[in-house]
Every structure is written in structure tokens, then in C-alpha cells.
Amino acid sequence: MNSNHVLLEEPIRMASILEPSRSSYFPSMTKIVGTLGPKSRSVEVISRCLMAGMSVARFDFTWGDAEFHQETLENLKIAIKQTKKLCAVMLDTTGPELLVVNKGDHPIPLEAGSFVALTPDQEKEATSSLLPINFGGLAKAVKPGDTIFLGQYLFTGSETTSVWMEVSEVKGDDVVCLIKNSAVLAGTLYTLHVSQVHIDFPTLPDKDKEVISTWGVKNSVDFLSLSHARSGQDIREAREYLSKLGDLSQTQIFAKIENVEGLVNFDEILQEADGIILARGNLGIDLPPEKVFLFQKAAVYKCNMAGKPAVVTRVVDSMTDNLRPTRAEATDVANAVLDGADAILLGAETMRGLYPVESISIVGKICGESEKVYNQDSYFKKTVKYVGEPMSHMESIASSAVRAAIKVKASVIICFTSTGRAARLIAKYRPTMPVLSVVIPRLKTNQLRWTTTGAYEARQSLIIRGLFPMLADPRHAAESTGATNETVLKVALDHGRNIGVIKPHDRVVVCQKVGDDSVVKIIELED
């Protein structure tokens, strides 16, 4: 696998570009988060999504009730059993989102040059001249000249389904806006976004807390996607809330950066969060279009250096209705991979799009091709320099394992871990080969019953680039003996052979603990 990698600085043979992409058990090292919804909730479609490369299923609670999402999740569980493909679960909150309430469920035409009033009186009917909203403080937050965007799934760039408006005047609690482009709003839910204005709404409102404490607890969700994260305090408050909900104390929090506030406070958010989602749909409204790529590069770099997953959204929007992405979208996916993204998140493409499976498949192929020209050598040197000296014990072991694997052209790195931390550190150095993370369960007790840990840790690595988990037999203790280690290693090697990533005479780098010592060893396989 390693021998196929070239550097972007090296000339690429034009003939090699025409060579067909090679199929693999892992479509790409970069992970794909798929949003499940009306077009992707049957067992058959979810199974195909898993086979195409989806490793995290996102449940978006900005729409649909808990019963709808529960039925979808039950289908996901069946699909996982049928395909034998692991998949993690992400709960996406609504957050401090401003919504237009259209109780009549009728299309609303808006004409450029005309005026529309936004009112907090939700009892009124939505019309072309009056739109009820779910927030009573808008009149105090905005001033004439401010920009407001409005549309279903927010401002997509399609100027027939979304509008942008300029605040003309404030009348009591109402905000009167001049409409800048003609559009027809269809459906029951439209999102309102006020550009670069602080909205005094809690990041985790009561509606989200109810969903988390019921649906989230019932299903032991692996990730909480915290929408509209604006400060480190937002993450701390969310974590404090999760800590009171039993098993959800293990749930990882991914901060969605969707506005300038999140950008300004990015460093403190990154320090508190377990990962970052760059929600470029909303962010692309708050930032000038020419600045979005700069933030993406800076944010992904900071995530890489911190060893925390970076997830990029809104890459193949056109595949919601089309079988193929545009050339610009395909290039956008590749650039996200070259920037260092851990995962690509698909929203409307898989949730309500016509081609959910094809969207996952083509994104996986683009990621795989991009990884072949990812400059791992340059990245490795930058990361080592950033970490500095003296390195921590774990950091030294992880970087040494990656360096050894590249030098000997190993086909895989196998890492034994109980918390997942060692495997995540190895993945941080972006090896060019897959990392098989063997999660060793640990026994724990609350004096009433014994339970094993490990399932959370295994599933949570499904969003990290290059990391592929397997859960060891619970009978193997975390503090295992040498004999037990060899048994587990044999199981891991057999798994690698079965899925085709390990072949006879391959070299494999193993990272494991032997007693109190961490050991990196190289083994060469026989026939």
C-alpha cells in the first residue's frame, strides 16, 4: 500500500491518472459520516451505505421526531449485523437556530424589491409579507443595514429556494426587511441566519436537552454534534450535562463551527471539544466566500496538531439531485483530504438526496485517490516539530511506530489499546497504511454489577482518519500476559488477512504494552 504513494511535489505520470481506481476493503482512510433520513432509512439502503464506506451515521434532530429516528436506528442495527460493518451513531442538536414557523405548510413566494416583516408572534399565519419566527429578541439584536439569510436547509446558493435580505427598520418587536432576490420557500421549516450578529439563545436549549436525555441515553450515542458552538464554555456546559446522564459521560462532543463567534473563539473551543465539525454551509454565510478556504486550512491544521478529528461538511451538494458531483466539488473533496481532514460529512446528499449510496461511494473514491498524493513526509516532520522535545512517553512511541512502519513499508500497524488513546496518537501522525486498533475491554464494577468497557472506544475511532477498530474478546484482560497478547495478535492478523489488507511476506508493525513497558516491534509474515 505504501509503495503506491507519491508526493504532490513529485511529477505525476499522466498515464497513471487513467489507471482505474483499485477497490479495497477500506474505500479510503478518510472516514465518511452519512446523515440518515427519508431517502436512506431502509435496511437495504443503509446496508448499501455501510458497504460503500459510511462509518458514522448522523441523526439530525432539526427535523423529524424521536420515533422516526428510532425506527431508522433500529434499521441501522439490522444493517450492521447483516453487513458485519461497524458504525457509530452521532446525535446532531438543533442548537440556537432561528426558525420561521409556517403552520399552513404552503409555499411562500418572496419578490425582490418588496418588504417582509419578521415577527415573534407565532400565532400569525406565514405570508409573503409576514413571517413568524421562534425568537422574541431579534428586534433588539439587529439594526438597519444588517444582513439576514432565509431558506430551507439555509442559504444553499440556489437563489430560487433561499433569499437574502437587508434589515430596513425595526418596528417594536418586528423586523422589516428588504428582499434582495426572488424565491419560493417551500415546506414547513425555514432557517433564519443573521450574519455576524450575536443571538442570545442558549447553545443547548431545553428541546435539545430533552432529546439527549431520552433518545440519546436510550441509544448510548457515541458522538454529540453541538450545533452553533460559540465558546469553550458551550462545550463545558454540554459536557457537564452529559456527565449527569450515566453512560453518556463517555459520549464525545464535536463542536460545530458555524459562525464568526466560533471562529474567533476557535482555540478555546478546540481545547475543550473532542473534535471539530466545520459546518461550511452556515459558516459560508457569516464569512465572505473568499475567506472560507483560509479558515478551513487553519482550523484543520490546528485540529491535526492537537490530535483531534476534523470533519468537513457541504462538499457534494449537487449530488442531492444528480448522480455525479461537479468538477469543482470533486476537487473540493480532494482538497479537504490534502488539508488533513479526518472525515467528510454528507448531509442533504444522503438524508433527502436521490443518490445516497452513490454519494458515499464517489466521495470515498475521491478521498482514496487524494490520499495517494498526500505529503505524509512533510506532515510527519511538521507534527514532530510542533510537538517539540522532550516528547511524552506515549507520543514518542506513537511517532516511532509510524516512522518504523513507513521505513519498512509495512502493510498495516496493529495497536493494542484499552482507552483508544494510543491508537489515536498513532493516527495523529497520519501513517500511509491502515491502523488496526485492537481495543482490549476492561472490567469495571459499581459494586452491584460487573460491566466491560471498550465498545464506545472502538466505535469512536470510526471518525478518525486511518483508524479501523476491532474489539477483542472481553475475556482478555487489559493488563494481559505475553501469552494472551500473542493470542490477540493472532486474531488481529487473521482479521487483516481475511479482509485482504495483510498478505504473505508482508511486514506488520505492532504497538503494545508488555508489563509496564510500551513496545514497538516489526514482524515479517510467512506463507
BELMONOR-V872834 format. One record per helix or strand of 2 or more residues. SS is the DSSP state (H for helix, E for strand). FROM is the first residue (numbers start at 1). TO is the last residue. If there is no record, write none. Layout:
ss->[SS & SS]
from->[FROM & FROM]
to->[TO & TO]
//
This chain:
ss->[H & H & E & H & E & H & E & E & E & E & E & H & E & E & E & E & E & H & E & H & H & E & H & H & E & H & H & E & H & H & E & H & H & H & H & E & H & E & E & E & H & E & H & E & E]
from->[2 & 14 & 31 & 43 & 54 & 66 & 88 & 98 & 108 & 115 & 130 & 138 & 147 & 162 & 174 & 183 & 189 & 206 & 223 & 232 & 246 & 252 & 260 & 266 & 275 & 280 & 289 & 309 & 317 & 327 & 343 & 348 & 356 & 376 & 393 & 412 & 421 & 434 & 442 & 450 & 455 & 467 & 482 & 507 & 517]
to->[4 & 17 & 35 & 52 & 60 & 83 & 92 & 101 & 110 & 119 & 133 & 141 & 151 & 171 & 179 & 185 & 194 & 218 & 226 & 243 & 250 & 257 & 264 & 272 & 278 & 286 & 306 & 313 & 320 & 339 & 346 & 351 & 372 & 387 & 407 & 417 & 428 & 439 & 445 & 453 & 463 & 471 & 498 & 514 & 524]
//
